[in-house]
């Protein structure tokens, strides 16, 4: 005997499809209203008179309507089923919507450097710049002007722009070269150096920088479906991270330039799908949501008003200087290996005193999970660091750990689990106290680093550095 579902599945599917279609149409209508209002707001901002408050009120009203609809019980069930709950990034969406006319080139063509960060070699906001693209946006239309790898990018001996004194104290002149431009977790710093370096080498005047990584690409490929390379190889959401950050080093062990070209091919094939709108829109929305939540989609704009708004959102990748109780643990690869592909991180942030000022402890455990070191290519195992140990175990990895405290806070103590290890020291970056120490781990070895901070305003928050392996994060806020 057939069940109710077997008898009525066609009616149910038609009902569900119709309801979903109505939702999409309604959200699209609201989306158009939001875009229209944001465009009018931009035009109003350019006029010599005062900003039309009716426009800003209308824009905010449209966005609020959008999220009110998304919270309706029936709609919420759909957003939950399709993993489309955007409420955690509502403020970020509002920022992008309100700045979209400028970013999308409604007032003239805009050109952006797109940096594809290789997270197998960790840097502040992700990884080194591996491949790149120059995108042009004009009235919302996107075109690819140029693509390539870092093989064609020249090194600088001096920083191409003036940086704050505290930046020089922490990072020195190392960010002058492309691979080190984004040492700081404050993304605008790296973006400005990349932009200036590009213009010094190629000329022109870029309007901003966009950063993305292979994990974010994997989310997008879940929406576009697999891509096909000139060789006929199939790349999809399940294998793109492994192929680009691990297997490619073995495949092109004796031809590193060919490996870099391989990355460019993957990037070009992905762009072809995106520019042709050849993707599932629901899955692409999921992809963007996940990328934003994990800090894998970053934007820098030379427009000062737009940039000031972006920096307040996740898209800005900014090390905020407003009062907060925010903590970060940042890995900085210093041996030029690609072993951060195998690095695990466990972070515990716990309040230890609720007095005035508060006290908070950050415990970071890092583990080198290399299990097949003797099979890895020499390029992956690189030890280009100075003062390295005379005897090295194959797969041994050296990196720095930076632990950031809250704005206007104070580092009060630090310790390491390895007996006799050099303790490291403290510094300040963008009003944040930070503790930094040098770690050198053999395969399957762990190190636990502890830092105690004083200060902080509000609830404990943590901003994660997006690397290959996702961080295990535990927050214990007792205050």
N, C-alpha and C positions, 0 to 999 in steps of 0.2 A: 504493500500500500504506500502510495506516494505521500511524503510529508507536505506540510503547508508551504514550505520554502520551495520544494520541487514543483508544486502546482502554480505558484505565484511569482517565481523568480523573474519572469519577463516583466510583469507589472511593477514589481519592486525596482528592477533595474531602470525601467523607463522613468519611474517617479524620482529615483535618486539622481539619474542623469539630468532630468528636467530641473530639479532643485539646484543641482550643482551649476547648470548652465545659467539659471537665473542669478545665482550668486556671482558668477563670473561677470555677467552682463552688468549687474548692479555695481560691483566693485570697479569694473572698467569705467562705468559712467562717473563714479566718484573720483577715480584716478584721473580722468580727463578734466574734471572740475578742478582738482588739486593742481594739475599741470597748468591749466589756464590761469588760475589765481596766482601761482608762483611766477608765471611769465609776466603778468600784470604788475606784480610786486617788484620784479626786477626793473621794469620800465619806470615805475614810480620812484624807485631808489635812484635812478639816473637823472631824474628831473631835478631842477634847482629848488623846487618847492618842497614842502614837507611830504613825508610818506603818507599815502592814503590809508588811514586806519581801518577803513571798511574792507580794503583788500586783505590786510593782514588778519582781520577778524574772520573774513570769509575763508581764507586759507586754513586757519586753525580750526574753524568749524567743520570744513570738509574732512580734514584729517581725523578729527574727533568722531565724526560720523562713521568714517571707515572702521575705526577701532570699536565703536559701539556696535556696529553690525557684526563684526567678527566675534563679539562676545555674546551675541544672542544664543540661547541654548541650542537650537537646532543647528545654527551655523557653526557654533563652537565644536559640536560633535564632528562636523566635517573637517574643520581646521585641525582638530586633534587626530582624526583618522589619517589625513593627508600630511600630517606633521607641518602644518602651516600656521602655527601659533606665533604671530609676530609681536605679541605684546612685550616680550623681553627686550626687543630692539625698537620699540615705538619711537623713542626720542631720536634714535639714529636715522630711522626712516624719515621722520619729520625734517631732520637736517638735510638729508640728501634731496628730498622733494623741494624744499625751499631754496636750495642752491642749484638745483638741476638746470635752470635756464642758462646760467653762466657757465656751468661745467660742460653742458651739452652744446655750447657754441651758438646760442641764439643771438648773441651780439657780435658774431664774427667767429671764424674758424679758430679752434683751439687744438694745439698739439701737445700730446702727453708722452712721456717716456714710460713705458710699461716694463717694470723690472720683475723678472721671474726669479724668485729667491730659492736657492738650493739649500734646503734645510738639513742636508746631510753635513753641512759645515756651518755651524750656528753663528748667527750674528744677532744683535740686539732685538730687532723686530721680526726676526725669522732666520734668514740665511744669506749667503753671499749671492750677488747678482750673477746668474748663470747665463740666461738668454735674455734678450730684450726685444721690444717692438716700439715703433713710433706710431701712435694712433692720432688721426685727425677727426675731430668732432665738429660738425657744422650743422646747426639747426636740428640736432638730434641724430643726424646721419653719421655713421662711423665708417672710416676707411683706414686701411693699413698702409702706411707710407714706407716703412722699412722694418726688417727684422734681422736679427743676427745674434751672435754669442759674444761673451766677454773676450774671446780671442782677438777681436778687432779693436778693443778699447785700450787706449794708451794710459800708462801710469803717470801720475804727477809726483814730483818730488816735494812739492809744497801744496798745502790746501788751497783750492781754487777760490775760496771765499774766506772772509774773516769769521772766525768762530769765537764764542765766549771764552774767557780765560779759564773758567772751570772745566770746560770741555777739553782744552789743551792739557790741563793738569791731569785729567783722568785718562785721555786717549792719545795724547801727544800728536805727532804728525802722521801716525799710521793711517788715519782715514783719508789721506791724500790719494791712496791707490784705490781703484774700483772695488776690489774685494773687501776692503776695510771701511768703505765710506759709511756703512750703516752699523758701526760698532755700537753706537748708543741705542738704547731701546726707544728713545724719543724719535719717532719716525721722521718728523719734519727736518731734523738735522741731516740724516742720511739722504733724504730726498733733495734737499738744497745742494748738498755736495755733488750728488749724481747729476743734477741739472746743470750746475756750473761746469762740471767736468765734461759733460756732453757738449755744451756750447763752446767750451774752449777748444775741443777737438774738431767738432763738425760745424760750428757756427750756428746761426739761427737763434731763436728765442722761444724756449719751451714754456708752456703755460701751466705745467704741473707734472706730477709723477704719480703713477699708480703701481702698487706692489701686489703680487699674487704669488702663490706657491703651488707645488704639484698636488698637495692635498686638496686645495681649493679647486684645482683643475679636475681632480677626480670627482668632486661633487658635481661639477658642471657636465662632465662626460656621462654622468648618470642621467642627465636630462637630454643630452644630444645623441646618446647612443655611441657605439664604437666609431673610431676614426681609422682610416686606412692610410698608411704611409706610402711613399713612392715605391718602397721595396715590396709592398703587399702586406706588410705586417699589420696586425690589428691591435689597436690600443684602446682600452676601455677603462671604465671607472675602477674596476677591480685590480688592474695591473699597472696603471700609469705611474703610481708612486714607486712601486718596486722596480719597474723598468728604468725610470729616470734617475733614481737615487741609489740603486744597487746594481741591478743586472747590467746596465749600460757600461759600467766600469770594467766588467769582465768581458763583455761583448767587444768592446773597443779598447782592450787593454794596451795594445801597441799603437793606437792611433787616437790620441786624445782630441784632436781637432775633428775627427769623424764623429766622436761621441758628442761633441758640442753641436755639430751639424744635425745629429740625430734629435737632439733636444729642440732645435729650431724647427725641424720638420713636424714634430709633435705639436709645437706651438702654432705653426701655420695651419695645420689640419684642423686644430681646434677653432682657430679664428674663422676658417672657412665655414664651419658649421654655425658658429654664432652669428656671423654677418649675414648668413642666408636665412636666419630665423628658423633653422632646422633643429628644433628642440621641443621637448615637452614643457609647456609653460609652468605647469604645477611643479614639476620636478626642478625646473630652473629656479623657481621661487624658493624651494627647499634648499637648493644649493647655495643661493646667495645668503639666505638666513643662516645656514650653518657656517659659511665662510665668515660672516660678520661676527657671529657669536664667538668664534675661535680666533678672532683678530687676524684672519688670513687675507682680508681685502682692505687695503689701505690707500688713502688718497691724500695728495698734497696739491694745493692750488696756489698760484702766484697772486691771485686776486685776494687782497688782504681781508676784505669783508667776508668772502666765502671761506677763506682759510680759518678765520677766527671762529666761525661756526663749526666747521669740520673738526677742528681740534677739540671741541667739546664732546664729540661723538666717538664711537668705536672706530669709525672710518679714519679718524685722524691719527691713531696710533701714538697719541701724545702722552708724555710723562707730565701729568697735570700738576699745576702749581697752586691750585686752589686748596684750601684746607680740607684734609681728608684723613682717612685711616686705612690707606691703601698700601699693599705690599706686593713685591715682585721678586722672583728669582730668575735671573738671566744667565744663560750659558754663553760663554764667549770662546769659540774654538781658537786655539793659538798654535796648534802644531800643523795646520794646513791639511789634516787628514779629512776623510769623509766618514769618520766613525761616529758622528752624532746621529747617524741613522740607527745606531744600536743603543743609544743612551736612554735610560729610563730615569724618570724623576718622580719622587714622592715628596709632597710639600704639606707640612702641617703649620697652620698659623693659629696661635692660641693666645688669648689674653691672659696675662699672669697677675695683673693688678688693675682694679677699676678706680684707683685713686686719681688725684690730679697732680701730675699728669698720669695718663694711663701707661701701662707697660705691656708689651706684646712680644711674644717669642716666635721666631720663624725657624723651623727645623727642615732642612733640605737634605734628602738622601738621594744621591746620584749613583747609578749602577751602569757599568760597562758590560753590556750583554752580548758582546762578540763571542760566538761559539765556534766559528769556523775560520779563525784568523789565518791559518796557514794556506787556506784556499782563496783568500782575498787578494786582489791585484795590488801591486806595490803603490799605485797612485792613491788607493783608498787608505793604505797604511802609512802614508807620508808622515815623517817626523822632521819638519822644517823649523822647529822651534830652537831658539838659542838655549844654551846651558842644559841640554837634555841629559838624562842619566847616561853613564858610560855603557851600562848594560840595559838592554831593553827587551821586554817580552813581546813577541809578535802580537800585534793587536792592542798594545798599550796606548792609551789616549790621554793627551794633556789638554786641559781647558781651564778657563777661569770661571768662577762662580761669583756673580754679583747679587747681593741681597739688598733690596731697597726698602727703606722704612717710609713712614708718612711725611707729608709736607711739614716742615719746621720741627720735625722730630729729632731724636738724638740716638746714636748708636751707643749703648752702654756696656755691652760685653759681647764676646764671640768665642766659639770653641770649635774644635774639630775632633772627629773620632779616631783619627790615625795618630798614634803616639809619635811625637817628635816632628810632626809635619809643621812647616812654617805657617804661622797663624794668619798672615796677610795683614791688611790694614783697612782704614776707613777713608772716606772721601765724601764729597757732596756733589750732587747733580740736580739742577733745577729745584733747589730748596729741599731736596731729599737727602737724608743721610744714607750712605750705602757702605756695605762691608764687602770687600773683595778678597778672594784667596785663590791660590793656584792649586789645581788638583791634577794628579797623574795616576790613572787607573789601569791596571792590568785587566785582561778579560775576566769576566765574572767577579770582579772586585767592586765593592761599594765604599762610599765615603759619606758620612753624615756631618753636616755643617750646621751650626746653631748660631743665631744672632738674636740678641735682645735689644729692643728699641723702647724708647720713652717718647710719649707724645701721641698725637693722633686725635682726630675729631670725628665722632660718629661711629657707625658700625664698621667692623673689619670688612674690607674688600680685598680681592686678589685679582691681579691682571696677569694672565698666563702668556708666556712666550710660545708662539706656535712653532713647534718642531715636528719631526716625523712621528714620534711616539707621543701620545697624549699624556699629559701630566695627571697623576693621581693627587687630587687636592682635597684637603680636609681643613675646614675653618671651624674653630671652637671659640666663639665669641661669648664670653660669660658676663660682659658688661651691659 
